[in-house]
Amino acid sequence: MKSKRLKPRRMVVLGFLSIILLGTVLLMLPISAAAGKSVSFVDSLFTSTSAVCVTGLVSVDAGTTFSFFGQVVLAALIQIGGLGITSIGVIVILTAGGRFGIGKQRLIKESLNLSSGKGLTAVVRAVLYVTVAFELVGAAASYLSFSQDFARTDAIGISLFHSIAAFNNAGFDILGDFQSLINYSSDVWLCLVTSGLIIFGGLGFFVISEMASGKSPRRWSLHTKVVIATTFFLLLGGTLLLKCTEGSSFTWLDAFFQSVSARTAGFASVDIGAVSKSGLLVLMVLMFIGASPGSTGGGVKTTTFFVLCRKANSVIFNRHCTAFRRKLPETVVTKAFTVFTMAVSVIILSTFLVSMLEPEFTFQQIFFEIISGYATTGLSTGITPSLCAASKIIISVTMFVGRLGPLTIATIWLNRDVPAVTYSEEDVTIG
């Protein structure tokens, strides 16, 4: 029974691996490369992994290296990675008029990280509708800015790609020369549109659905309240801290945009390599926390950060661990601590390995790159294209683990039941 229960996790992991490998092959095709360009296997693998894991780290410039076909492949990989492999499969089955057995329902529940299996079809339909609506509106709004600098056809393509990347928190751009949105840093409209897409994409489909249900905020679920409160706190705190650390180098718009983008989106309106050490630390903290469960973003998630903060508060003041007049279950606290610990372990291991391989880069640059990869953010100080093949593979694995979650990766092969026999308890001094 335990083996069957864990099969859906294996299928999700294998599904992501299959799409990454397929994307790698497609990006290596001559038709995917721009005139006079070619893409190596390692760079194709890195780019495909970054796209499917909705990260945005690039070892080659997507705007000048890939042809129109290659950029379409990138957009498709981002969309599949954002929606999830299972959601795409469900949409295809629904379109064909098919039905779901118990096994398929369990797979959907695992892939979408749902606590209940009720109304799975409706949930997937809602995910599709929300995604299409936000991306179309985002593309139309972005076109108003891009149409001023590009021909109509090019502006439409760039707007669609940008909207897909922004809502899926991917951070890819096809503007060329690794510039991201630096040339549009003073375009208030585009920065706000992009920020809106990133924020809503990072809230999670279920939070968006509950917010749009018409229910009073008082009647929202605890999950939604935690996500909204934590997101607001991080956006406000990140904006203020970045403005304080960068001073006149950042406008208030720059500070706000980077506070939003650092939460796993990866777009840059400023040169990240020129940001101060204190500013990079703020960005790393925001990247590590990331977006919310059930969203297109990565990181350890806002709920994990919130639960750990509430637990620390309860220990310090000798109180129950509560939030919004609800007591948090110990199982939730344990899972949050486990996710945090495993995330830190993966980041430390990856940083150690890349530091050995890349002695010419500073620890700060490497550490920032690894956190960006694990949190599927995509921000970089500019070292990604210069990394050796082994480092790119290590970061690719880091992105993959970060996208699926270290807890999922660690438990996919476990089939043993919890032992019935336990040992007697004994205290250990802590702190």
Secondary structure, 3 states (H helix, E strand, C coil): CHHHHHHHHHHHHHHHHHHHHHHHHHHHCHHHECCCCCCCHHHHHHHHHHHHCCCCCCCCCHHHHECHHHHHHHHHHHHHHHHCHHHHHHHHHHHCCCCCCHHHHHHHHHHCCCCCCCCHHHHHHHHHHHHHHHHHHHHHHHHHHHCCCCCHHHHHHHHHHHHHHHHCCCCCCCCCCCCCCHHHCCCHHHHHHHHHHHHHHHHCHHHHHHHCCCCCHHHCCHHHHHHHHHHHHHHHHHHHHHHHHHHHHCCHHHHHHHHHHCCCCCCCCCCHHHCCHHHHHHHHHHHHHCCCCCCCCCCCCHHHHHHHHHHHHHHHCCCCCEECCEECCHHHHHHHHHHHHHHHHHHHHHHHHHHHHCCCCCHHHHHHHHHHHHCCCCCCCCCHHHCCHHHHHHHHHHHHHHHHCHHHHHHCCCCCCCCCCCCCCCCCCCC
